[in-house]
Amino acid sequence: MKRKRLFGISLVLGLFFLLLTACGTKETTSEYSLSQNGVEMTVTYKAKGDKVIEQTSVNKIPYTSLGVTTKEEAKVLLDEALEATQGIEGYSDTIKYTDTAAIENVKIDYSKVDLDEVSQVPGMITDSSAKKNGVSLKKSEALLLDKGFKKTE
């Protein structure tokens, strides 16, 4: 009788720890920033373990960095590139134009986006293993740090 009871308790504890570890992967947020040629860039990753689940980027691009002086001139340059990204599921790219800069907001939901499709977006870098294993936070962080970004959060 004691053996059955001990086995039952062990089984319940084993299942509890299995569920705890499966559900216990905490969501983390990491933020990186870089200011280069007047452009201020901030990239934020939300991840569970090493797997990135969402990426957001905010880029403040002064018109002088684009070689233009007005909002209208900047729109001509940037709107064409923006149109190429529209309609990609899980990928959102918007640009707000102020008097002196364009502010771009990019959001990628890796649970929805097709990595083959998003890899065609100019400026996107994807690893060949990402499609199989998901986007690695460690590899993404190493790439950003190599490009001069600093971890801010």
Order of alpha helices (4+ residues) and beta strands (2+ residues): alpha-beta-beta-beta-alpha-alpha-beta-beta-alpha-alpha-alpha-beta
